[in-house]
């Protein structure tokens, strides 16, 4: 049996470690690039997903069981103020209180309508707002009149300007209404919208790309060495993130994963 000399084993181990280090360095060079943190102004904002709703909405509800005697409209129909909508065997008859579009017909001619359940709905699809549910922390920082930016997934590239129109609570839920001028006619009640409410700005913030953050950590190069540091994240605008505290310096080099081509 032969025995390897200790120095041969040590040399082999050094070669393996050196090879691993070179391989890791090559991987980083191929998959990452460096970015120096920059000082700038970041916008403080509250983000949320809102729903489009109509300002003017009218529903026909009955107090007693009745049968639909005559239905004058159908879903999707545009009607003018004063036009007949529906009549019942009880003698009740309803007319349109404003110009709008029929968005619900729940009972048709000859069918029985039960009390307090919507039978028919009329909405003005031209006058709309966006309702947004808020966490308590966000609601405390919002004021009527603050600017808001609104975007729709189907209209990417278009950012609409709006303002906080109302702030209130309903059944322990905190809600705000956003008014947007010149909403496209294709935006209908029930559609979802991404909403950003601007509540202030932070000057001289230290900023890094969002893509540099992984599991709340940043990889930085200091004095020629790589190390991981905990990132206390502040405001984020979708591209850049504010790093709070003193863990990151402006002369650090931050590793950022390269975008895939």
N, C-alpha and C positions, 0 to 999 in steps of 0.2 A: 504494500500500500504506500502511495506517495502522499506527502503533505505539502500543501501550498504554503509558500513562505508568507509571513504576515505582510511584508512590504508589497508583495504582488496583489494581495487582497485589497490593501489600502489604495494602491494605485488604480485598481479596477473601480473601486467605489468612487474615487475622485472623478474618474472619467464619466461614470454614470451620472453623477450629480452635475457635473459641468454640462453634459449633454442635455439633461433635463432643464437646466437653467437657460441654455441657449434656445431650446425648443419653446420654453415659456415666453422668452423675450421675443422670439420670432412670431409667436401667436399674438402677442400684444401688439406688435408692430403692424400685423396684417389686419387686426380686427378693431383696433382702437386708435384714436388720435388725441392730441392734447389740446386743452383749452385753458386759457388763463381767466380766472374770475374777473368780472368787470363791475364797476360801480355805476349804478344808474337808478332811475326812478321806476318804481313798480306800482301798479295800480292795485289798491285794495278792493276786493270785490266779493260779492256773495253769488254763488252759482246754484242753478237749479234747473229742473225740467218742468216746464209749464204746459198748460192746456189752453187751447183757444176756446173762448166762449163768446156768445152773442150778448150784446147789451140789452136788446129788446127781445123778450121771449114771452109767449102767451100760450097757456095750456088750458084745454077744456077738461074740467073735472066736474062730476055730478055729486049731488048729495043723496040721491036715492037711485035704486036700480031702475034703469030705463032701457028702451030698445031704440036703436038708430032707425029713424023713419026715412031720412034722406041725407045722403052724403054728397056735398056739392064740390068737393075737391079731391085731389090725390097727392100722394107724396111726391115732392119735387116741384110741385106747381107754384108758380109765382102768383100772388093775389094782391089786390089793391084794398086799401082801407075801406071798410063798409061792405065788402062782398060777403055773401052768405057762405058759411063754412059747413055747418052740420045742423040737423034738426032731429028732435027726439019725440017719441009717442006721448011724452008728458006735456008737450007743447013748447018745450024749451028750444030756442033757436039761437045760434051764435054767429056773429059777424066778425070779420077781421078788424081788430082795433088799430092796425097800422099796416103799411105796405110790407110784405115779407114773402117768405117761402115756407111751404108746408114741409116739416121735417119728420112728422110722425102721424100716422093714421093707425090706431090700435084696434078700432072696431068699425066694421063696414055695415052697409044697409041690411037691416034685419037681425043684426047681432045685438046681444045684451051687453050693456056697459055697467060695470059695478061701481059703487061709490068710491070717491077719492083716488081713483086710478086714472092717470092721463088717458084720454080718449083721442086727443088730437093736439098737435103742437105747431105753432107758427113762430118763426124766427126771422129777424132782420139780419141777413148774412152780410150786409155791407158794414154794419157797425159792430166791431168785435174788440175784445181785449184778451189778455193772457193772464190766467190765474196761476199763481205759483205758491206751493206749500213750503214753509220755511221751518228750520230748526229755531229753537228759542234764541240761541246765541246770534244767529243771523238776523232775526226779527228785531232784536234790540239795537242793531246798528243801522237799520234802514229807516229812511225818512221820505215822506211824500215829496216828490219833485226831483229825487235823485235820478241821474241818467241811467239808462239800461240799454244793453245791446241784445238783440234777438236774432237767432238764426234757425233755419229749418233744414233738416237733413236732405230734403228733396230740392232745396235751393242753396246748396253749398256754394260758398264764394260770395253770397249776399249776406251782409250784416245790416240789420235794420235798427234804426235809432228809436228809442222809446223813453218813457219816463214812468216812475212810480206814481200811480194815480190814487191808490188807496192802500191802507195797511190796517188789518183788523184780525180778530180771532173768531173762530166758529167751532163750537163744541171742542174746546181745548186744542184746536189746530190753528196755527198762525199762517195767515194768508196775505198775499199782496196782489194787487191788480196792476198790470203794466199796459199802458196805452201806447200804441204804435200808429203813427200817421201813415197813411197810404199803404195799408196792407193789400197785397195782391188779391184779386178776386178768387184765385185758386186756393187761398188759405181758408179752410172751413172749420167751424166749431168741432172740437174733438181732436184736432191735430195737435201733435206735441211740438214744443219749441225749446231750444236751449237758450237759457236766459242768464245774462251776466249783469248784475246790478253794481255799479261803481259807487263805492262808499268813501273813497279817499285815495291819496297817493302817499308812498313812502319814498323820500329822497335818499340818495346815497346808500341804496341797498346793494349788497353783494349778490351778484346774479351768476348762475351757471345754467347750462342746458338741462332740461328735465331728463333727457336721455342719459345724463351722467350719474343719476341717482338710481341705486339698486338696493331694494330692501332697506331704505332709510340710510344708506351708507354711500360715501364718496371714496374713490381711489385717487390719491394725489401723489405727486412726485415732489419730495422735499430733499434738498441736499443730495440729489442723485439717487435717492432711495424711494421705493414705493411703499405707501402705507394706507390703511383704510381708516377713515374717520367717520364718526356719527354726524349726520346732517340734520340740523334743526331747521325744518322747512317752514318757510313763511308763506307768502302769497305766490301763487302760480298762475301764469297767464296762458298755459297750454304749451308754450315753447321754452320759456325761461322760468326758473324758480329762484325765489329769494332764500338765501341761507342766513339764518339768524345766529347770534352769538359770535364768539371769537374763535371757533374751531377752524375756520377757513380764512386764509390770508390771500391778499391780492397777488402776491408773488408766487403762490402755489401753482402747480400745473395739474389740472384735473383730467383724468382719463375719461374720454367719451367714446362710447361704442359707435363705430362707423355705420352709417345707413347702408342697408343692403341694396345693391344695384339691381 
